Amino acid sequence: MNYQAFNNNSLTLMYESVRGALASDDAQAGLGEEGRFRVRETPDWRTHAADLESEMLKRGMFFEVIDWSEDQATLPFDQLREDLQRPPRGQGRVHTPGGRRLIAIEAREHHHPRREHANH
């Protein structure tokens, strides 16, 4: 699929649709039923989500990463939130509103060969 052809809102809608289908399947599995969308059993769902993530990252978009773990409801959320907010060594604090993991790409400074630096 040519993800570059879609605007940001369309990418977000498609990504949230993957999340919704996964949540629906998980809810049905919790009731002992087979998932309607079979997201975990169909590798193309993950590929689709990964391709959407890649395009959204290229555009510097913010989004909540889909948690593909099957046991996410049993995680100790308070400890997980603390772990996510603890900065890695030598780096600044990571803010995760509501304990959610957010992804974004920082714009990198472009170095122009014609620019001269004062210290050279």
Secondary structure, DSSP 8 states (H G I E B T S, - for coil): --GGGS-HHHHHHHHHHHHHHHHHHHHHHHTT---SS-TTT-HHHHHHHHHHHHHHHHTT--EE-----TTGGGS-HHHHHHHHHS--TTS-----GGG--EE---------TT---TT-
